[in-house]
Amino acid sequence: MASVHGAILAGGGATRFGGRPKGLERVGGARILDRLVAVFVEALGAEPLLVANAPDAAGWRPGLRVVADVRPGAGSLGGIYTAILEAPAPVVCVAWDMPFVTAGLVRALARGLAGYDAYLPQSDGRRGVEPLCAGYGPACAPAIAARLAAGDYRAIGFHPAVRVGILPLEEVRRLGDPEVLFFNVNSAGDLARAEELWRHASYR
């Protein structure tokens, strides 16, 4: 566990959120970014890397190491690739619009990297897994680079080239409600919903 790093992915233009930095919005009185930093410190014992392209990103949380995408314009996969190279891997990556990711989930993903190159939690989402809340080992770097070179920016497009493990949905449920754990804030409506979820005692 001590060899696993953390990374918060802050890429994207937040076009569905009026262009405002999503991770700087507050849920339960705390910024989503600060919540995730605290989760990584609890789970892995160190502050995470922040992958962000905004020119003012270094001022979002002074002291946090900030790096820009090494392959700009490559979407979420480019953010994952950057985290693998810069964190460095093995690394657990979490998108910065997910306010309810827990230390228990991060630890479970970190443990899964002992046996796999990529370790993702199963979910009820459209992909069936959550690539923006997942663990990635060093073998993923050349596999992702090959897909980026081919113009394939799918977040799971490189999976056939590496050993992929899945944290089963029943195990995810032991850590919390998947619909809450993987909830992401993309709009003002989502932010209001996140505030409602936070008020539930189980997620304070």
C-alpha positions as CSV (number, residue, x, y, z in Angstrom):
1,M,0.0,0.0,0.0
2,A,2.9,2.4,0.8
3,S,4.1,2.1,-2.9
4,V,0.7,3.1,-4.3
5,H,0.2,6.8,-5.1
6,G,-2.9,8.9,-5.6
7,A,-4.0,11.3,-8.3
8,I,-7.0,13.6,-8.7
9,L,-8.0,14.2,-12.4
10,A,-9.2,17.7,-13.0
11,G,-9.2,17.7,-16.8
12,G,-12.1,18.8,-18.9
13,G,-13.8,22.1,-19.6
14,A,-16.7,21.7,-17.3
15,T,-19.0,22.8,-20.2
16,R,-22.0,21.3,-18.4
17,F,-21.2,23.3,-15.3
18,G,-20.9,26.7,-16.9
19,G,-17.2,26.5,-17.3
20,R,-16.6,26.7,-13.5
21,P,-14.0,24.4,-11.9
22,K,-16.2,21.6,-10.7
23,G,-13.9,20.4,-7.9
24,L,-13.9,23.8,-6.3
25,E,-17.6,23.6,-5.6
26,R,-18.7,22.8,-2.1
27,V,-20.6,19.8,-0.8
28,G,-21.5,19.9,2.9
29,G,-19.4,23.1,3.3
30,A,-16.2,21.6,1.9
31,R,-14.7,21.8,-1.5
32,I,-14.8,18.5,-3.5
33,L,-11.1,18.9,-4.1
34,D,-10.4,19.1,-0.4
35,R,-12.6,16.2,0.4
36,L,-10.7,14.0,-2.1
37,V,-7.3,15.1,-0.8
38,A,-8.4,14.1,2.7
39,V,-9.6,10.7,1.4
40,F,-6.2,10.0,-0.2
41,V,-4.3,11.1,2.9
42,E,-6.4,8.7,5.0
43,A,-6.2,5.8,2.5
44,L,-2.6,6.0,1.3
45,G,-0.9,8.3,3.8
46,A,0.1,11.0,1.4
47,E,-1.4,13.9,-0.6
48,P,-2.3,13.0,-4.2
49,L,-1.0,14.5,-7.4
50,L,-3.4,16.9,-9.1
51,V,-3.6,16.6,-12.9
52,A,-5.0,19.9,-14.2
53,N,-4.6,22.1,-17.2
54,A,-6.1,25.3,-15.9
55,P,-3.5,28.1,-15.7
56,D,-4.5,28.9,-12.1
57,A,-4.6,25.3,-10.9
58,A,-1.5,25.8,-8.7
59,G,-3.4,28.2,-6.6
60,W,-6.4,25.9,-6.0
61,R,-4.6,24.2,-3.1
62,P,-1.2,25.5,-2.4
63,G,1.3,22.8,-1.6
64,L,-0.3,20.2,-3.8
65,R,1.8,19.1,-6.7
66,V,0.1,20.0,-10.0
67,V,1.0,18.8,-13.5
68,A,-0.6,19.4,-16.8
69,D,-1.5,16.7,-19.3
70,V,1.5,15.3,-21.1
71,R,-0.7,14.6,-24.1
72,P,-3.1,17.6,-24.2
73,G,-6.4,17.1,-25.9
74,A,-6.6,13.4,-25.2
75,G,-9.5,13.5,-22.8
76,S,-9.9,11.4,-19.7
77,L,-7.5,8.8,-21.0
78,G,-4.8,11.5,-21.3
79,G,-5.4,12.4,-17.7
80,I,-5.0,8.8,-16.6
81,Y,-1.8,8.5,-18.8
82,T,-0.4,11.6,-17.2
83,A,-1.1,10.3,-13.6
84,I,0.6,7.0,-14.4
85,L,3.7,8.8,-15.6
86,E,3.9,11.6,-13.1
87,A,2.5,10.1,-9.8
88,P,4.1,7.6,-10.7
89,A,2.3,4.3,-11.1
90,P,1.0,2.3,-9.4
91,V,-1.6,5.0,-8.9
92,V,-5.2,5.2,-7.9
93,C,-7.0,7.9,-10.0
94,V,-10.2,9.7,-9.1
95,A,-12.0,12.3,-11.1
96,W,-12.3,15.5,-9.1
97,D,-16.1,15.8,-9.5
98,M,-16.8,12.7,-7.3
99,P,-17.4,14.0,-3.8
100,F,-18.3,10.7,-2.1
101,V,-15.4,8.4,-2.9
102,T,-14.2,6.9,0.4
103,A,-10.8,5.9,1.8
104,G,-12.1,2.3,2.0
105,L,-12.7,2.3,-1.8
106,V,-9.3,3.8,-2.5
107,R,-7.6,1.2,-0.3
108,A,-9.5,-1.6,-2.0
109,L,-8.4,-0.3,-5.4
110,A,-4.8,0.0,-4.2
111,R,-4.8,-3.5,-2.9
112,G,-6.1,-4.8,-6.3
113,L,-3.0,-3.5,-8.0
114,A,-1.0,-6.2,-6.4
115,G,-2.3,-8.7,-8.9
116,Y,-3.3,-6.6,-11.9
117,D,-2.1,-3.9,-14.2
118,A,-5.5,-2.1,-14.0
119,Y,-8.0,-2.5,-11.2
120,L,-11.5,-1.0,-11.6
121,P,-14.6,-1.1,-9.5
122,Q,-17.7,-2.6,-11.1
123,S,-20.8,-0.3,-11.3
124,D,-24.2,0.0,-12.8
125,G,-22.9,2.7,-15.1
126,R,-22.9,2.6,-18.9
127,R,-19.4,1.0,-19.1
128,G,-20.1,-1.4,-16.2
129,V,-16.9,-0.2,-14.6
130,E,-15.6,3.2,-13.4
131,P,-12.3,4.0,-15.2
132,L,-12.2,7.5,-13.5
133,C,-12.1,5.9,-10.1
134,A,-9.6,3.1,-10.6
135,G,-6.1,1.8,-10.0
136,Y,-3.4,1.7,-12.7
137,G,0.0,0.1,-12.8
138,P,3.1,1.0,-14.8
139,A,2.3,-1.6,-17.6
140,C,-0.7,0.6,-18.5
141,A,1.6,3.4,-19.8
142,P,2.9,1.8,-23.0
143,A,-0.6,0.3,-23.6
144,I,-2.2,3.7,-23.3
145,A,0.5,5.4,-25.4
146,A,-0.2,2.9,-28.2
147,R,-4.0,3.7,-28.2
148,L,-3.4,7.4,-28.1
149,A,-1.0,7.1,-31.1
150,A,-3.8,5.3,-32.9
151,G,-6.3,8.0,-32.0
152,D,-8.3,5.9,-29.7
153,Y,-9.2,8.0,-26.6
154,R,-11.6,5.6,-25.0
155,A,-10.9,5.3,-21.3
156,I,-11.0,1.5,-21.5
157,G,-9.7,1.1,-25.0
158,F,-6.3,-0.2,-23.9
159,H,-7.7,-2.9,-21.6
160,P,-7.1,-5.8,-24.0
161,A,-3.3,-5.1,-23.8
162,V,-3.0,-5.3,-19.9
163,R,-4.2,-7.5,-17.1
164,V,-7.5,-6.1,-15.9
165,G,-9.0,-6.9,-12.5
166,I,-12.5,-6.0,-11.3
167,L,-13.7,-5.2,-7.8
168,P,-17.0,-7.0,-7.9
169,L,-20.2,-5.0,-7.3
170,E,-21.0,-6.9,-4.2
171,E,-17.7,-5.9,-2.7
172,V,-18.3,-2.3,-3.8
173,R,-21.6,-2.4,-2.0
174,R,-19.9,-3.4,1.2
175,L,-18.0,-0.1,1.0
176,G,-21.1,2.0,0.3
177,D,-24.0,2.6,-2.1
178,P,-22.4,2.5,-5.6
179,E,-24.8,5.2,-6.8
180,V,-23.4,7.5,-4.1
181,L,-19.8,6.4,-4.3
182,F,-19.6,7.1,-8.0
183,F,-21.9,10.1,-8.1
184,N,-20.3,12.9,-10.1
185,V,-21.2,16.6,-10.2
186,N,-21.6,17.9,-13.7
187,S,-24.3,20.5,-13.3
188,A,-26.0,22.8,-10.8
189,G,-28.7,20.1,-10.4
190,D,-26.1,17.5,-9.6
191,L,-24.6,19.8,-7.0
192,A,-27.9,20.2,-5.3
193,R,-28.4,16.5,-5.3
194,A,-24.9,16.0,-3.9
195,E,-25.9,18.3,-1.0
196,E,-29.0,16.2,-0.3
197,L,-26.9,13.0,-0.3
198,W,-24.4,14.6,2.1
199,R,-27.2,15.3,4.5
200,H,-27.7,11.6,4.8
201,A,-25.9,10.5,8.0
202,S,-24.2,7.5,6.2
203,Y,-22.1,9.8,4.1
204,R,-21.0,12.5,6.5
